[in-house]
Amino acid sequence: MRKPLAAAFCALAIAGAGAAPATAADAAPTGVGKAADTGSATSAVSGVVTSVEQTLSGLRGPQTKAVNFAGTVALSNCSGSVVRMPDAEDNDPALVMTNGHCLESGFPGPGQVLVDKASSRTFSLLNASGSRVATLRAAKLSYGTMTDTDVALYQLTTTYGQIKSSYNINALTLSDSHPVAGTAIGIPSGYWKRIYSCNIDGFVPTLKEGDWTWKDSVRYTSACNTIGGTSGSPVVDQATNKVVAVNNTGNEDGERCTVNNPCEVDANGTVTVRKGINYAQQTYGIPACFGIDSKLDLSASGCTLPKP
């Protein structure tokens, strides 16, 4: 996954850039995924990060909706979004979703599942244009893992209704249906304030990176060249505006199954390496694991998230 955020700051300083893109309030992870790194900072300096207007206009099409930044959040080292289950109530405590490898405590080990852990982590809430409108605070980490998937869900100290009434921002709804190959998607990164646009190319039975293994991962078409800092960004179906996955990694150097170089393993065990291709972890199974008051219930019928 990725180098520490401090390295990105050094690259920006050397390049003569102005303000750093985010504040390192928490320690940034090293290794796996799309957390902020030197490469992402260099890309930003050389103009990869486009304006909000350009990215939004590029997403619009006759049968799609414009994906924007409303409801996304910036972490100190990653991206994320305020999400809700399809049946969530406005008075439920709101949830923020990002990657398991973005946890402030570091990477969960293979097989490790974290549930109901104390956290006071903060998140910068963005509006549709990508401007910061508030700081949200976690009450706890509800769930986090890098086993089978790469996801973390924080419960906030505020409700969905309070966020809506105070900032006129709705949470993004998690789809409870398996996405379809060919679907047009948008990936808004709260960290970089950039939106990537492409399609779902297909699904990977097993995606392996270093010590971690993920199941039924989403593979993007090559247009979504996500960079460091985009980890945890929601993957939004442009037709429904619902979240279908969470962005998490990509093969940087063409290596086989190493850190920063995930490989695909099919049902027969055949390994395929796709240099420059990026991936996400599906989220359609998450709603079944959250019940009344948007509380985690890993014993609920239909919940297939890994358990501690």
C-alpha contacts under 8 A as a table, 3 or more apart, distances in Angstrom:
res1	aa1	res2	aa2	distance
1	M	30	T	6.40
1	M	31	G	3.42
1	M	32	V	2.07
1	M	33	G	3.83
1	M	34	K	6.32
1	M	35	A	7.21
1	M	249	T	7.22
1	M	259	V	5.55
1	M	260	N	4.54
2	R	29	P	7.05
2	R	30	T	5.01
2	R	31	G	4.30
2	R	32	V	5.47
2	R	33	G	5.93
2	R	34	K	6.22
2	R	35	A	5.58
2	R	36	A	6.64
2	R	37	D	5.70
2	R	228	G	6.83
2	R	260	N	6.99
3	K	7	A	6.90
3	K	29	P	7.18
3	K	30	T	4.76
3	K	31	G	6.14
3	K	35	A	7.69
3	K	36	A	7.04
3	K	37	D	4.81
3	K	38	T	6.80
4	P	7	A	5.73
4	P	8	A	7.30
4	P	27	A	7.93
4	P	28	A	5.28
4	P	29	P	6.01
4	P	30	T	5.39
4	P	36	A	6.92
4	P	37	D	5.92
5	L	8	A	5.12
5	L	9	F	6.61
5	L	24	A	7.13
5	L	28	A	5.72
5	L	35	A	7.98
5	L	36	A	5.46
5	L	37	D	5.52
5	L	38	T	7.58
5	L	77	N	6.38
6	A	9	F	5.12
6	A	10	C	6.47
6	A	24	A	7.85
7	A	10	C	5.09
7	A	11	A	6.35
7	A	37	D	6.43
7	A	38	T	5.53
8	A	11	A	5.09
8	A	12	L	6.30
8	A	36	A	7.03
8	A	37	D	5.16
8	A	38	T	4.26
8	A	39	G	7.51
8	A	40	S	7.32
8	A	41	A	5.22
8	A	42	T	7.70
9	F	12	L	5.13
9	F	13	A	6.24
9	F	20	A	6.32
9	F	38	T	7.89
9	F	41	A	7.46
10	C	13	A	5.09
10	C	14	I	6.18
11	A	14	I	5.17
11	A	15	A	6.14
11	A	38	T	6.18
11	A	41	A	6.47
11	A	42	T	6.46
12	L	15	A	5.11
12	L	16	G	6.28
12	L	17	A	5.20
12	L	18	G	7.58
12	L	20	A	7.13
12	L	41	A	6.24
12	L	42	T	6.95
12	L	45	V	6.96
13	A	16	G	5.16
13	A	17	A	5.88
13	A	18	G	7.66
14	I	17	A	7.67
15	A	42	T	7.96
15	A	45	V	7.10
17	A	20	A	7.86
17	A	45	V	6.68
20	A	23	T	7.44
21	P	191	Y	7.29
21	P	192	W	6.95
22	A	74	A	7.90
22	A	75	L	7.81
22	A	76	S	5.90
22	A	77	N	7.50
22	A	191	Y	7.01
23	T	76	S	5.54
24	A	27	A	6.73
24	A	28	A	7.42
24	A	76	S	4.92
24	A	77	N	6.89
25	A	76	S	5.72
26	D	76	S	6.02
26	D	77	N	7.67
26	D	104	E	6.03
27	A	77	N	7.92
27	A	104	E	6.29
28	A	35	A	7.55
28	A	36	A	7.79
28	A	76	S	7.35
28	A	77	N	5.49
28	A	102	C	7.49
28	A	104	E	7.25
28	A	106	G	7.95
29	P	35	A	7.17
29	P	77	N	7.86
29	P	101	H	7.10
29	P	102	C	6.61
29	P	103	L	7.91
29	P	104	E	7.80
29	P	106	G	5.84
29	P	107	F	7.18
31	G	259	V	6.25
31	G	260	N	6.89
32	V	35	A	7.96
32	V	101	H	7.12
32	V	209	E	7.46
32	V	210	G	7.85
32	V	249	T	7.25
32	V	259	V	5.50
32	V	260	N	5.54
33	G	101	H	7.07
33	G	228	G	7.69
33	G	231	S	6.44
33	G	248	N	5.30
33	G	249	T	4.21
33	G	250	G	6.99
33	G	260	N	6.44
34	K	78	C	7.51
34	K	226	T	7.62
34	K	227	I	6.09
34	K	228	G	4.31
34	K	229	G	5.55
34	K	230	T	5.50
34	K	231	S	4.25
34	K	232	G	7.94
34	K	247	N	7.94
34	K	248	N	5.68
34	K	249	T	5.32
34	K	250	G	7.56
35	A	77	N	5.70
35	A	78	C	5.15
35	A	102	C	6.93
35	A	228	G	4.73
35	A	229	G	4.27
35	A	230	T	6.37
35	A	231	S	5.16
36	A	40	S	6.27
36	A	41	A	7.61
36	A	77	N	5.41
36	A	78	C	6.36
36	A	227	I	7.75
36	A	228	G	4.10
36	A	229	G	3.72
36	A	230	T	7.35
36	A	231	S	7.96
37	D	40	S	5.41
37	D	41	A	6.47
37	D	228	G	5.26
37	D	229	G	7.03
38	T	41	A	5.21
38	T	42	T	6.15
38	T	228	G	7.91
39	G	42	T	5.14
39	G	43	S	6.12
39	G	227	I	7.42
39	G	228	G	6.81
40	S	43	S	5.04
40	S	44	A	6.21
40	S	227	I	5.33
40	S	228	G	4.76
40	S	229	G	6.90
41	A	44	A	5.07
41	A	45	V	6.26
41	A	228	G	7.92
42	T	45	V	5.09
42	T	46	S	6.28
43	S	46	S	5.19
43	S	47	G	6.46
43	S	48	V	5.34
43	S	49	V	7.42
44	A	47	G	5.31
44	A	48	V	5.16
44	A	49	V	5.27
45	V	48	V	7.38
47	G	50	T	6.82
49	V	192	W	7.21
49	V	193	K	7.79
49	V	194	R	5.99
50	T	54	Q	6.42
50	T	55	T	6.50
50	T	194	R	6.56
51	S	54	Q	5.27
51	S	55	T	6.32
51	S	194	R	7.47
52	V	55	T	5.27
52	V	56	L	6.02
52	V	129	S	6.52
52	V	130	G	7.37
52	V	193	K	7.39
52	V	194	R	6.87
52	V	195	I	7.83
53	E	56	L	5.27
53	E	57	S	6.07
54	Q	57	S	5.30
54	Q	58	G	6.14
55	T	58	G	5.14
55	T	59	L	6.57
55	T	194	R	7.00
55	T	195	I	5.79
55	T	196	Y	7.43
56	L	59	L	5.36
56	L	60	R	6.81
56	L	66	A	6.19
56	L	67	V	6.74
56	L	68	N	6.73
56	L	195	I	7.35
57	S	60	R	5.49
57	S	66	A	7.62
58	G	197	S	7.74
59	L	64	T	7.84
59	L	65	K	7.66
59	L	66	A	5.79
59	L	67	V	6.97
59	L	186	G	7.37
59	L	197	S	6.20
60	R	64	T	6.22
60	R	65	K	6.14
60	R	66	A	5.23
61	G	64	T	5.22
61	G	65	K	7.18
63	Q	239	A	6.79
64	T	184	A	7.71
64	T	238	Q	5.14
64	T	239	A	4.87
65	K	238	Q	5.29
65	K	239	A	5.99
65	K	240	T	7.80
65	K	241	N	7.12
66	A	238	Q	7.02
67	V	186	G	6.04
67	V	188	P	7.45
67	V	195	I	7.84
67	V	236	V	7.45
67	V	238	Q	6.65
67	V	241	N	7.21
68	N	128	A	5.22
68	N	129	S	6.87
68	N	130	G	7.83
68	N	188	P	6.75
68	N	195	I	7.53
69	F	72	T	5.42
69	F	126	L	6.21
69	F	127	N	5.83
69	F	128	A	4.51
69	F	129	S	6.15
69	F	130	G	5.34
69	F	188	P	6.02
69	F	189	S	7.75
69	F	190	G	6.95
69	F	193	K	7.53
70	A	126	L	5.76
70	A	127	N	4.24
70	A	128	A	4.02
70	A	129	S	7.35
70	A	130	G	7.23
70	A	169	I	6.24
70	A	170	N	7.35
71	G	81	S	5.73
71	G	82	V	5.41
71	G	83	V	7.83
71	G	125	L	6.56
71	G	126	L	6.10
71	G	127	N	6.50
71	G	128	A	7.72
71	G	169	I	6.09
71	G	170	N	6.21
71	G	171	A	5.37
71	G	172	L	6.38
72	T	79	S	7.64
72	T	80	G	5.81
72	T	81	S	3.97
72	T	82	V	6.11
72	T	125	L	6.22
72	T	126	L	5.68
72	T	127	N	7.66
72	T	188	P	7.33
72	T	189	S	7.43
72	T	190	G	5.54
72	T	233	S	7.79
72	T	234	P	7.89
73	V	79	S	6.07
73	V	80	G	5.05
73	V	81	S	5.08
73	V	82	V	7.10
73	V	123	F	5.84
73	V	124	S	5.17
73	V	125	L	4.64
73	V	126	L	5.81
73	V	190	G	5.00
73	V	191	Y	7.28
74	A	77	N	7.95
74	A	78	C	6.49
74	A	79	S	4.92
74	A	80	G	6.27
74	A	123	F	5.80
74	A	124	S	5.07
74	A	125	L	6.85
74	A	126	L	7.76
74	A	189	S	7.78
74	A	190	G	4.57
74	A	191	Y	4.53
75	L	78	C	5.04
75	L	79	S	5.61
75	L	80	G	7.12
75	L	122	T	7.30
75	L	123	F	5.39
75	L	124	S	6.73
75	L	190	G	7.89
75	L	191	Y	6.60
76	S	191	Y	7.90
77	N	102	C	7.20
77	N	191	Y	7.50
77	N	229	G	6.00
78	C	98	T	7.70
78	C	102	C	6.35
78	C	190	G	7.98
78	C	191	Y	6.01
78	C	228	G	7.98
78	C	229	G	4.66
78	C	230	T	5.92
78	C	231	S	5.21
78	C	232	G	6.25
78	C	233	S	7.92
79	S	98	T	6.54
79	S	189	S	5.60
79	S	190	G	5.06
79	S	191	Y	5.05
79	S	229	G	6.36
79	S	230	T	5.45
79	S	231	S	5.59
79	S	232	G	4.88
79	S	233	S	5.00
80	G	96	V	6.71
80	G	97	M	5.52
80	G	98	T	4.58
80	G	99	N	7.90
80	G	189	S	7.36
80	G	190	G	6.55
80	G	231	S	7.63
80	G	232	G	4.78
80	G	233	S	4.80
80	G	234	P	6.48
81	S	96	V	5.44
81	S	97	M	5.50
81	S	98	T	6.94
81	S	171	A	7.76
81	S	172	L	7.28
81	S	190	G	7.86
81	S	232	G	7.87
81	S	233	S	6.80
81	S	234	P	6.38
82	V	94	A	6.94
82	V	95	L	5.65
82	V	96	V	4.36
82	V	97	M	6.38
82	V	171	A	5.10
82	V	172	L	6.20
83	V	94	A	7.25
83	V	95	L	5.63
83	V	96	V	5.84
83	V	97	M	6.49
83	V	171	A	5.02
83	V	172	L	4.68
83	V	173	T	5.60
83	V	174	L	6.52
84	R	88	A	6.08
84	R	94	A	7.00
84	R	95	L	6.59
84	R	171	A	6.00
84	R	172	L	6.15
84	R	173	T	4.95
84	R	174	L	6.19
84	R	294	S	7.95
85	M	88	A	5.15
85	M	173	T	5.89
85	M	174	L	5.62
85	M	175	S	7.89
85	M	287	P	5.41
85	M	290	F	7.54
85	M	294	S	7.31
86	P	173	T	6.13
86	P	174	L	6.56
86	P	175	S	7.19
86	P	176	D	7.63
86	P	287	P	7.26
88	A	92	D	6.71
88	A	292	I	7.80
88	A	293	D	7.09
88	A	294	S	6.17
89	E	92	D	5.39
89	E	160	Y	7.70
89	E	293	D	7.14
90	D	159	T	6.62
90	D	160	Y	4.98
90	D	161	G	4.53
91	N	159	T	5.49
91	N	160	Y	6.30
91	N	161	G	5.80
91	N	162	Q	7.94
91	N	293	D	7.78
92	D	159	T	5.37
92	D	160	Y	6.36
92	D	161	G	7.94
92	D	293	D	4.93
92	D	294	S	6.03
93	P	155	Q	6.40
93	P	156	L	5.98
93	P	157	T	6.64
93	P	158	T	5.71
93	P	159	T	4.17
93	P	160	Y	6.45
93	P	293	D	7.08
93	P	294	S	6.95
94	A	155	Q	5.98
94	A	156	L	5.40
94	A	157	T	7.61
94	A	158	T	6.13
94	A	159	T	4.82
94	A	160	Y	5.10
94	A	294	S	7.92
95	L	153	L	6.27
95	L	154	Y	5.43
95	L	155	Q	4.66
95	L	156	L	5.87
96	V	153	L	5.53
96	V	154	Y	5.10
96	V	155	Q	6.62
96	V	156	L	7.28
97	M	151	V	7.07
97	M	152	A	5.69
97	M	153	L	4.59
97	M	154	Y	6.55
97	M	232	G	6.97
98	T	102	C	6.90
98	T	151	V	5.85
98	T	152	A	5.26
98	T	153	L	6.58
98	T	231	S	7.17
98	T	232	G	3.86
98	T	233	S	6.66
98	T	234	P	7.90
98	T	246	V	7.05
99	N	102	C	5.23
99	N	103	L	7.30
99	N	144	G	7.89
99	N	150	D	5.25
99	N	151	V	4.10
99	N	152	A	5.15
99	N	231	S	6.37
99	N	232	G	4.62
99	N	246	V	7.20
99	N	247	N	7.80
99	N	248	N	6.63
100	G	103	L	5.72
100	G	107	F	6.83
100	G	108	P	7.01
100	G	144	G	5.25
100	G	145	T	5.04
100	G	146	M	5.43
100	G	150	D	4.88
100	G	151	V	4.32
100	G	152	A	4.69
101	H	106	G	6.67
101	H	107	F	4.90
101	H	108	P	7.04
101	H	145	T	7.87
101	H	146	M	6.76
101	H	150	D	6.78
101	H	151	V	7.63
102	C	106	G	7.05
102	C	107	F	7.30
102	C	152	A	7.88
102	C	231	S	7.37
102	C	232	G	7.50
103	L	106	G	5.41
103	L	107	F	6.67
103	L	144	G	7.79
103	L	152	A	7.30
104	E	121	R	7.92
107	F	146	M	7.54
108	P	112	Q	5.63
108	P	113	V	7.11
108	P	114	L	7.80
108	P	144	G	7.74
108	P	145	T	5.90
108	P	146	M	6.02
109	G	112	Q	5.22
109	G	146	M	7.12
109	G	147	T	8.00
109	G	212	W	7.96
110	P	146	M	6.64
110	P	147	T	5.75
110	P	211	D	6.61
110	P	212	W	5.83
110	P	213	T	7.95
111	G	145	T	7.98
111	G	146	M	7.66
111	G	147	T	5.50
112	Q	145	T	6.29
112	Q	146	M	7.40
112	Q	147	T	6.90
112	Q	308	P	6.61
113	V	143	Y	7.37
113	V	144	G	5.96
113	V	145	T	4.85
113	V	146	M	7.72
113	V	147	T	7.52
113	V	306	P	6.97
113	V	307	K	6.22
113	V	308	P	4.83
114	L	117	K	6.85
114	L	141	L	7.94
114	L	142	S	7.80
114	L	143	Y	5.59
114	L	144	G	5.01
114	L	145	T	6.33
114	L	308	P	6.85
115	V	141	L	6.81
115	V	142	S	5.35
115	V	143	Y	4.64
115	V	144	G	6.64
115	V	308	P	7.58
116	D	140	K	6.21
116	D	141	L	5.43
116	D	142	S	4.52
116	D	143	Y	6.47
117	K	140	K	5.66
117	K	141	L	5.03
117	K	142	S	6.64
117	K	143	Y	8.00
118	A	139	A	7.09
118	A	140	K	4.66
118	A	141	L	6.19
119	S	138	A	6.00
119	S	139	A	6.00
119	S	140	K	4.45
119	S	141	L	5.83
120	S	137	R	5.99
120	S	138	A	4.82
120	S	139	A	5.82
120	S	140	K	6.63
121	R	137	R	5.76
121	R	138	A	5.27
122	T	135	T	6.41
122	T	136	L	5.53
122	T	137	R	4.43
122	T	138	A	6.26
123	F	135	T	5.57
123	F	136	L	5.07
123	F	137	R	6.32
124	S	132	R	6.12
124	S	133	V	7.47
124	S	134	A	5.96
124	S	135	T	4.73
124	S	136	L	6.35
125	L	132	R	5.59
125	L	133	V	5.82
125	L	134	A	5.22
125	L	135	T	5.97
125	L	136	L	6.70
126	L	129	S	7.65
126	L	130	G	5.19
126	L	131	S	5.24
126	L	132	R	4.49
126	L	133	V	5.75
126	L	134	A	7.43
126	L	190	G	7.14
127	N	130	G	5.30
127	N	131	S	5.56
127	N	132	R	6.57
127	N	133	V	6.54
127	N	169	I	6.87
128	A	131	S	7.50
130	G	190	G	7.34
130	G	193	K	5.90
133	V	167	Y	7.15
134	A	167	Y	7.95
136	L	156	L	7.06
136	L	157	T	7.67
136	L	158	T	7.62
137	R	156	L	5.67
137	R	157	T	6.05
137	R	158	T	7.89
138	A	141	L	7.24
138	A	154	Y	6.03
138	A	155	Q	5.64
138	A	156	L	4.17
138	A	157	T	5.87
139	A	154	Y	7.48
139	A	155	Q	5.65
139	A	156	L	5.03
139	A	157	T	5.19
140	K	154	Y	5.89
140	K	155	Q	5.50
140	K	156	L	7.10
141	L	144	G	7.20
141	L	152	A	7.49
141	L	153	L	6.21
141	L	154	Y	4.37
141	L	155	Q	6.16
142	S	152	A	7.70
142	S	153	L	5.60
142	S	154	Y	5.28
142	S	155	Q	5.96
142	S	296	L	6.80
143	Y	151	V	7.85
143	Y	152	A	5.50
143	Y	153	L	5.22
143	Y	154	Y	7.00
143	Y	296	L	7.78
144	G	150	D	7.83
144	G	151	V	5.74
144	G	152	A	4.07
144	G	153	L	6.38
145	T	149	T	7.00
145	T	150	D	5.88
145	T	151	V	5.85
145	T	152	A	6.53
145	T	306	P	7.93
146	M	149	T	5.46
146	M	150	D	4.31
146	M	151	V	6.64
146	M	212	W	6.83
146	M	213	T	7.90
146	M	214	W	7.72
147	T	150	D	6.68
147	T	212	W	6.69
147	T	213	T	6.42
147	T	214	W	6.43
147	T	306	P	6.98
148	D	213	T	5.88
148	D	214	W	4.04
148	D	215	K	5.12
148	D	306	P	7.25
149	T	213	T	7.73
149	T	214	W	4.98
149	T	215	K	6.50
149	T	281	Q	5.89
149	T	282	Q	7.76
150	D	214	W	7.42
150	D	248	N	7.06
150	D	281	Q	6.53
151	V	232	G	7.68
151	V	246	V	7.43
151	V	281	Q	7.94
156	L	159	T	7.31
158	T	162	Q	6.27
158	T	163	I	6.98
159	T	162	Q	5.17
159	T	163	I	6.40
160	Y	163	I	5.25
160	Y	164	K	6.22
160	Y	170	N	7.37
160	Y	171	A	6.93
161	G	164	K	5.05
161	G	165	S	6.06
162	Q	165	S	5.19
162	Q	166	S	5.90
163	I	166	S	5.31
163	I	167	Y	5.74
163	I	168	N	6.94
163	I	169	I	6.35
163	I	170	N	7.37
164	K	167	Y	5.55
164	K	168	N	4.46
164	K	169	I	4.85
164	K	170	N	5.67
165	S	168	N	5.61
165	S	169	I	7.90
172	L	241	N	7.82
172	L	242	K	6.45
172	L	243	V	6.71
173	T	241	N	7.98
173	T	242	K	5.28
173	T	243	V	6.10
174	L	242	K	5.70
174	L	243	V	4.74
174	L	244	V	6.46
174	L	283	T	7.07
174	L	284	Y	6.83
174	L	286	I	7.98
174	L	287	P	7.14
175	S	178	H	7.94
175	S	242	K	5.56
175	S	243	V	5.70
175	S	244	V	5.68
175	S	283	T	7.45
175	S	284	Y	5.51
175	S	287	P	7.99
176	D	283	T	7.66
176	D	284	Y	4.25
176	D	285	G	6.37
176	D	286	I	7.58
176	D	287	P	6.32
176	D	288	A	7.96
177	S	244	V	7.93
177	S	284	Y	5.38
177	S	285	G	8.00
178	H	244	V	7.54
178	H	282	Q	7.79
178	H	284	Y	5.82
179	P	183	T	7.44
179	P	244	V	6.30
179	P	284	Y	8.00
180	V	183	T	5.83
180	V	200	I	7.36
180	V	202	G	7.95
181	A	199	N	7.73
181	A	200	I	5.15
181	A	201	D	5.70
181	A	202	G	5.10
181	A	203	F	7.55
182	G	199	N	5.50
182	G	200	I	5.04
182	G	201	D	5.92
182	G	202	G	7.50
183	T	199	N	5.34
183	T	200	I	5.39
183	T	237	D	6.83
183	T	238	Q	7.90
184	A	197	S	7.57
184	A	198	C	5.97
184	A	199	N	4.39
184	A	200	I	6.68
184	A	237	D	6.21
184	A	238	Q	5.73
184	A	239	A	7.42
185	I	197	S	5.94
185	I	198	C	5.67
185	I	199	N	5.43
185	I	200	I	7.03
185	I	235	V	6.44
185	I	236	V	5.35
185	I	237	D	4.73
185	I	238	Q	5.21
186	G	195	I	6.48
186	G	196	Y	5.61
186	G	197	S	4.68
186	G	198	C	6.74
186	G	235	V	5.98
186	G	236	V	5.15
186	G	237	D	6.68
186	G	238	Q	6.34
187	I	195	I	5.38
187	I	196	Y	4.95
187	I	197	S	6.48
187	I	233	S	6.24
187	I	234	P	5.89
187	I	235	V	4.84
187	I	236	V	6.18
187	I	247	N	7.67
188	P	193	K	7.00
188	P	194	R	5.92
188	P	195	I	4.20
188	P	196	Y	6.41
188	P	233	S	6.08
188	P	234	P	6.61
188	P	235	V	7.52
189	S	192	W	5.61
189	S	193	K	5.38
189	S	194	R	5.40
189	S	195	I	6.07
189	S	229	G	7.68
189	S	230	T	5.28
189	S	233	S	5.22
189	S	234	P	7.75
190	G	193	K	4.97
190	G	194	R	7.28
190	G	230	T	7.64
190	G	233	S	7.11
191	Y	229	G	5.95
191	Y	230	T	6.63
192	W	229	G	6.80
192	W	230	T	7.20
196	Y	223	A	7.77
196	Y	224	C	5.55
196	Y	225	N	7.60
196	Y	226	T	7.22
197	S	223	A	6.81
197	S	224	C	5.98
198	C	220	Y	6.96
198	C	221	T	6.08
198	C	222	S	7.55
198	C	223	A	5.40
198	C	224	C	5.54
199	N	220	Y	5.99
199	N	221	T	5.60
200	I	218	V	6.77
200	I	219	R	6.12
200	I	220	Y	4.82
200	I	221	T	6.16
201	D	218	V	7.64
201	D	219	R	5.50
201	D	220	Y	4.98
201	D	221	T	5.01
202	G	218	V	6.19
202	G	219	R	5.36
202	G	220	Y	7.16
203	F	216	D	5.80
203	F	217	S	5.47
203	F	218	V	4.82
203	F	219	R	5.73
204	V	207	L	6.30
204	V	215	K	7.09
204	V	216	D	5.05
204	V	217	S	4.98
204	V	218	V	6.44
204	V	219	R	6.88
204	V	264	E	6.30
204	V	265	V	7.30
204	V	266	D	7.04
205	P	215	K	5.49
205	P	216	D	4.50
205	P	217	S	6.73
205	P	264	E	7.66
205	P	265	V	6.69
205	P	266	D	5.72
205	P	267	A	6.67
206	T	213	T	6.72
206	T	214	W	5.71
206	T	215	K	4.75
206	T	216	D	6.16
206	T	217	S	7.09
206	T	264	E	5.97
206	T	265	V	5.08
206	T	266	D	6.40
206	T	267	A	7.97
207	L	213	T	5.73
207	L	214	W	5.08
207	L	215	K	6.32
207	L	216	D	7.75
207	L	217	S	6.65
207	L	262	P	6.38
207	L	263	C	5.75
207	L	264	E	4.78
207	L	265	V	6.14
208	K	211	D	7.57
208	K	212	W	5.90
208	K	213	T	4.48
208	K	214	W	6.36
208	K	257	C	5.64
208	K	262	P	5.33
208	K	263	C	5.43
208	K	264	E	6.53
208	K	265	V	7.36
209	E	212	W	5.36
209	E	213	T	6.41
209	E	257	C	4.85
209	E	258	T	5.28
209	E	259	V	5.45
209	E	260	N	7.08
209	E	261	N	6.33
209	E	262	P	4.30
209	E	263	C	6.60
210	G	257	C	5.94
210	G	258	T	4.62
210	G	259	V	4.79
210	G	262	P	7.53
214	W	217	S	6.62
214	W	281	Q	7.68
215	K	281	Q	7.94
216	D	281	Q	7.44
216	D	282	Q	7.29
217	S	279	Y	6.77
217	S	280	A	5.89
217	S	281	Q	4.91
217	S	282	Q	6.22
218	V	245	A	7.55
218	V	279	Y	5.48
218	V	280	A	4.96
218	V	281	Q	5.89
218	V	282	Q	6.53
219	R	277	I	7.44
219	R	278	N	6.26
219	R	279	Y	4.68
219	R	280	A	6.64
220	Y	223	A	7.74
220	Y	224	C	6.40
220	Y	277	I	6.86
220	Y	278	N	5.88
220	Y	279	Y	5.96
220	Y	280	A	7.93
221	T	224	C	6.41
221	T	277	I	7.30
222	S	225	N	6.37
222	S	276	G	7.40
222	S	277	I	5.90
222	S	278	N	7.61
224	C	278	N	7.11
225	N	276	G	7.31
225	N	277	I	7.18
225	N	278	N	6.69
226	T	230	T	6.35
226	T	250	G	7.82
226	T	278	N	6.84
227	I	230	T	5.92
228	G	231	S	6.88
230	T	233	S	5.65
230	T	247	N	7.09
230	T	248	N	7.61
231	S	246	V	7.93
231	S	247	N	5.64
231	S	248	N	4.89
231	S	249	T	7.17
232	G	246	V	5.59
232	G	247	N	5.34
232	G	248	N	6.08
233	S	246	V	5.79
233	S	247	N	5.29
233	S	248	N	7.86
234	P	243	V	6.08
234	P	244	V	7.70
234	P	245	A	6.22
234	P	246	V	4.83
234	P	247	N	6.30
235	V	243	V	5.53
235	V	244	V	5.79
235	V	245	A	4.94
235	V	246	V	5.51
235	V	247	N	6.36
235	V	280	A	7.75
236	V	241	N	5.73
236	V	242	K	5.48
236	V	243	V	4.47
236	V	244	V	6.00
236	V	245	A	7.39
237	D	240	T	5.62
237	D	241	N	5.23
237	D	242	K	5.57
237	D	243	V	6.27
237	D	244	V	6.50
238	Q	241	N	5.22
238	Q	242	K	7.73
243	V	246	V	7.90
243	V	283	T	7.53
244	V	282	Q	5.96
244	V	283	T	5.60
244	V	284	Y	6.21
245	A	280	A	5.97
245	A	281	Q	5.24
245	A	282	Q	4.06
245	A	283	T	4.80
245	A	284	Y	7.47
246	V	280	A	5.30
246	V	281	Q	5.31
246	V	282	Q	6.45
246	V	283	T	6.86
247	N	279	Y	6.33
247	N	280	A	4.13
247	N	281	Q	6.48
248	N	279	Y	6.18
248	N	280	A	5.11
248	N	281	Q	6.92
249	T	260	N	7.30
249	T	262	P	7.58
249	T	278	N	5.78
249	T	279	Y	5.35
249	T	280	A	6.70
250	G	260	N	6.62
250	G	261	N	6.43
250	G	262	P	6.47
250	G	276	G	6.67
250	G	277	I	5.61
250	G	278	N	3.82
250	G	279	Y	5.68
251	N	254	G	6.13
251	N	255	E	7.51
251	N	260	N	5.85
251	N	261	N	4.00
251	N	262	P	5.45
251	N	263	C	7.54
251	N	273	V	7.79
251	N	274	R	6.56
251	N	275	K	5.10
251	N	276	G	5.34
251	N	277	I	5.78
251	N	278	N	6.42
252	E	255	E	7.85
252	E	260	N	6.04
252	E	261	N	5.70
252	E	275	K	5.99
252	E	276	G	5.49
252	E	277	I	7.87
253	D	260	N	7.75
253	D	261	N	6.45
253	D	275	K	6.08
253	D	276	G	7.40
254	G	261	N	6.43
254	G	273	V	6.45
254	G	274	R	6.55
254	G	275	K	4.35
254	G	276	G	7.46
255	E	258	T	6.40
255	E	261	N	5.50
255	E	262	P	7.91
255	E	273	V	7.25
255	E	275	K	7.73
256	R	261	N	6.24
256	R	262	P	6.75
256	R	263	C	5.76
256	R	273	V	6.18
257	C	261	N	5.64
257	C	262	P	4.70
257	C	263	C	4.70
257	C	273	V	7.99
258	T	261	N	5.00
258	T	262	P	6.15
258	T	263	C	7.92
259	V	262	P	6.86
261	N	275	K	7.81
262	P	273	V	7.48
263	C	271	V	6.53
263	C	272	T	5.85
263	C	273	V	5.01
263	C	274	R	7.26
264	E	270	T	7.97
264	E	271	V	5.52
264	E	272	T	5.01
264	E	273	V	6.35
265	V	268	N	7.80
265	V	269	G	5.48
265	V	270	T	5.45
265	V	271	V	4.59
265	V	272	T	6.45
266	D	269	G	5.23
266	D	270	T	5.44
266	D	271	V	6.78
267	A	270	T	7.47
274	R	277	I	5.70
282	Q	285	G	7.68
283	T	286	I	5.57
284	Y	287	P	6.79
285	G	288	A	6.04
285	G	289	C	7.48
285	G	303	C	6.74
285	G	304	T	6.67
285	G	305	L	7.22
286	I	289	C	5.44
286	I	290	F	7.14
286	I	303	C	7.22
286	I	305	L	7.07
287	P	290	F	5.49
287	P	291	G	8.00
288	A	291	G	7.42
288	A	300	A	6.90
288	A	301	S	7.13
288	A	302	G	5.71
288	A	303	C	5.02
289	C	296	L	5.85
289	C	297	D	5.21
289	C	298	L	5.35
289	C	299	S	7.56
289	C	300	A	5.99
289	C	302	G	7.45
289	C	303	C	4.79
289	C	304	T	7.62
289	C	305	L	7.33
290	F	294	S	5.28
290	F	295	K	5.18
290	F	296	L	4.46
290	F	297	D	5.47
290	F	298	L	7.71
290	F	300	A	7.90
291	G	294	S	5.28
291	G	295	K	5.46
291	G	296	L	6.48
291	G	297	D	6.37
291	G	300	A	7.84
292	I	295	K	6.10
297	D	300	A	5.54
298	L	303	C	6.02
298	L	304	T	7.77
298	L	305	L	7.07
298	L	307	K	6.83
299	S	303	C	6.76
300	A	303	C	5.58
